[in-house]
Amino acid sequence: MTDSYRTLGAHVEHEPDKTKGSRHIANLFPVTDQQQIDDALASVRARMPDANHHAFAWRLGRGENDFRYSDDGEPSGSAGRPMLQHRQLGLEQHARQPAPRDLRELADP
């Protein structure tokens, strides 16, 4: 049996309205290996060098250790872990929740 996954078709960036005066910019990237993850993180850091934090979360495959997250200076457990948990809800459930329309449309079946 072959595993199949739903993923993004292209890079997406979304910036909602400020929260308590802070900007929160989400970047989603389709990736297939660790090098692409490293490149994606580096590209965001290079484009936004003045950001106070570059929190992230990723999962690559189904293995128990095939994920990472980082709060990058935010209070512990307040950024990276919630992003990973949201990601683990799956794109199908995510599509049922209020979200920017363009993010939902980029999921490849």
N, C-alpha and C positions, 0 to 999 in steps of 0.2 A: 504494500500500500504506500502510495506517495503522499507526503504532506503537501498541503496547499495553504497559502496564506493570502490575506487581503493586505494590501499596502498602498502607499501613495503613488501616484503617477508622476509627480513632480514636486519640487521644493515649494513650500507655502510659507508665507510670513503674514502674521496677523497682529495688529496692535489695537486692543480695545481701549476704551476711555481710561484716563488715569484713575488709579485707586489711591486715595489719600495722598494725592500729589505725585505718586510714583508711576512711571511708565513700566509696562510689562509687555514685552514683545515675544511672541511665540514664533519659533521657526521649526518646521517639520520637514524632514528629509527622507526620501526613500533610500535605503542603504542595503547592501548585501554582505558587507564584511567590515572588519574592524578598521581597516584603512579608510574606508569611506566615512565611517563615524568620526575618526580623528580629523579627517579633512573638513567635514561639515562643522565640527566644533571650532576648528581653527579659522574657518571662513567667517563665522559669526563673530568671534573675538576680534578678528582683523577689521571687520566692517563697523564694529561698535566698541572701539577701544576705551571709550570713556564710561562705559557701563560699570556700575558698582559691583554687579554680580552677573555671572554667566552660569546660572543653575541649569542642569540638564538631567535627562533620563533617557535610557535606551534599553531595548531588549532585542537580541539577535538570536532567533531560534527558540527552542523549547527547553534547553538544558537548564538545570537548577542554577548554574552560575553564569548564564549567558545574558547578564544585565548589569548595568551600573547606573548610579544616580549620584548627584552632588548638589548640595545646597549652596556651595561656593560662597560661604560667608553669611548667608541668610541664617536666621535662627534654626537650630537643628531640627530636622524633620518637617520644615515648613515649605520647602520648594521641590527638591528632587524627588523625594519619596511620594508626595502627592501626585506629581507628574507621572511617575511610573505606575502608580495605582490607577490613575485615570486611563493611561494607555492600556493597562491590562483589562479594563472593562471591555475592550474590543471596539473596533470601528462600527460594528453593527449596533451595539447599544449606544455608542456615542452619537450615531446618526439620529437616534430617537430623542436625544437631549437637545436643549437650545444650544446652538453653535452657529458660528458664521457659515452661511450657505456654501461658500467657496471651499471650506475645509471638508465638508461632507462630500462634495462632488468629486474630490480628487481620489477617493478610494477606488482602486481597481478591483472588480469582482474576481 
